[in-house]
């Protein structure tokens, strides 16, 4: 009898939680500042990129939510050097589909306005991208695309995963978010290489 009562209470709690939960869908996009970190990666510079995708916000308790979505995002780094009057630049431009799963705490500031603190893991898979070379000398310059960055005999492995954190704000349906992702997986395809992604981003979004 006690087991039946416990099961009934548990079922009722689950139903109440599900009924009170609120799922919001939306779109988000913005600017990235990405780079690599790891061994023997000198003279690298941050590379400007972008991200865009669909976002989901599952508010399962008052001021608590699970935030996820699926985003197309660019990462990578730039390497620069010079020899006399000739300067060169190599940019590595991997593109990923990324799935974050963050816990978010939402702090009410005023009616319709909340500050959002969030953190959690992400997983990503490379779907394209190439290296690009630029050489400048005096008033002239030349650019050309290099090889694909992903593949068995290419520079990078396609799978990436790591941790992210951020802080944002909700103004009714309008979203603003500032965050940082740190890769924990060595994505180098070189046997003794060690390359990991890191990426800062600024997003704006809209909840439907």
Secondary structure, DSSP 8 states (H G I E B T S, - for coil): -HHHHHHHHHHHHHHHHHHH-EEEEEEEEEEEEEEEEETT--SEE-EEEEEEEEEEEEEEETTEEEEEEEEEEE--EEEEEEETTEEEEEEE--EEEEEEEEEEEEEEEETTEEEEEEEEEEEEEEEE-EEEEEEEETTEEEEEEEEESBSTTSSB-SEEEEEEEEEEEEETTEEEEEEEEEE-S--B-STT--EEEEEEEEEEEEE-
